[in-house]
Amino acid sequence: MNQASHNVAQKSTDKYAIHTTNLNLWYGTFQALFNVNLNIKDGIITSLIGPSGCGKSTFLRSVNRINERLGYVRIDGSIDVRGQNIYAKNVEILQVRKQIGMVFQRPNPLPISVRENILFGHKIHRSGKVSSRSEQDDIVESALRTVLLWDKVKDQLDRKATELSLEEQQKLCIARLLPVKPSILLMDEPCSALDPKGTEAVEELIWELRGDYTILIVTHNMAQARRASEECIFMLMGKVIEHTATEDMFVTPKNSETADYIEGRYG
Amino acid sequence: MTAGNTKIASDQYDRRTMDWYIDKFMQLLMFVCGISAIIFIISIFVFITIEGLDFVIHDLDIGEFFTSQYWSPSDEDDPEYGILALIAGTASVTGLAMVVAIPFALGTAIYIGEFSTGKKRESLKVLVELLAAIPSVVWGFIGLSIMNPLIIKVFDVPVGLNVLNAGIILGLMAAPIMTSIAEDALKAVPDSYREAAEAMGATRWQVIFKVVLPAAKNGLLGAVLLGVGRGFGETMAVLMATGHSVNIPHSIFDSVRALTATIAAELGETAVGSPHYGVLFTIGIFLFLITFLINLTADLVVRGVRKG
């Protein structure tokens, strides 16, 4: 009902960063998403909340098509990213993943140096052109500066990335997406493996990135959704229940299920 | 509950049931089985050392042993005990075997570990293990009766029993075990690495080449070392396919003789306790030490990857 009002208000889909139409998804015979229709605005942080198994991670993972590595996933409907259906036949999956970066629940830097982690995406997407050492240095510095990690690791760029603290690892995982200039960042509970201090630092960073990137963040943590997102989507059993401005959802939820979840009656 | 107040019979706690005796007995039995492997290895080493040591101390010129290429231990007037040519034979065959086996084993392991799934994967693994179980004399037979005429025909050389023949045979023999170990090493790479790289838009090949192989390099090195160990120790197939002539090879078409094959061929016709008998045991000690060292290194290298 809520999406309907959105659709009426804004017919043109190009203005949205992500626009889905009747998205259904099955893992084998199990249906995980039911008719998901969402319009996610450009340049803001949108959080996805809902109890475990409600499909929020599934939805997130289908936006850069990383779900498909499982092999038994079937999708029906469409996801338009900036007006282009990423599930269209002529779309190259590698380009989709380049445009739409993903941050995972557990920090997963590659077991190579900090520097090589940052350059990984750049190197696999440069298509033959070899960049000079100084260009690479600039890329590494600017990515690490953006995630507020430069001062900490500038003297240990050759250190193995997996030896950093979890907080630093997660920031690095965000930083390594930036050199290929994605327009959208997907984050799947990016703070759930971190301690409170790390959570705060990463949240601050995500807030800093707002505007330059469209950010879609899945979270289990209601307080995090409330303080760190501008719009909020509540999902339940594979369906979108409510999608509004975050403050409206937490103050005056329109749907009784949303209210119950927010107040902690289940989930 | 009244149970708490009931007095426990004084002998209730020290009663030994049948289960207690069975348990103790089985523990002892398992302990004996467990250490028997170690006892056997030590006994074997002690045995070959005792048999060879007397000769090493009294008759052998160690310098000549390792540097002379003349091997004529049965010469009654002037026996010579140089194993340089034999070492060269074993090393050249093993070296060529690795050139053959490494690409095969690595390719198979990558295909099984990274590309195939489900039933195909399981049946491939079974097949590889089946291949490892082929008796070495069968491989030697293939070397003699198939490879030999083939090499003579294809390369137009007089003899087909040479380094090339034995190297290919030994390579095919070592590849299955190397494949198994290499596949284990690939499987030990956390899937989150692959997922991370794929999420950034890396192709399958980029994921394998830039992420999986570097992360598994210790395990892969261990696989290669085990293959080398297998090459040094292999006897029957090498005896049949090398041509068995004492020779430092100058090309892959030269016939050679391996350390192991020398022992196998000559030990039966020497008198127990004779110098010839002693020198064969000395070669045995040398082989034991080499393969032990290679296997130990391989083991340590593979363990290194688990820890880090």
Interface residues (C-beta under 8 A of the other chain):
Chain A: N64 I66 R69 G71 L94 Q95 V96 R97 K98 G101 M102 F104 R106 N108 P109 L110 P111 I112 F120 G121 I124 H125 C173 R176 L177 V180
Chain B: T117 S192 Y193 R194 E195 A196 A197 E198 A199 M200 G201 A202 T203 Q206 K210 V211 P214 A215
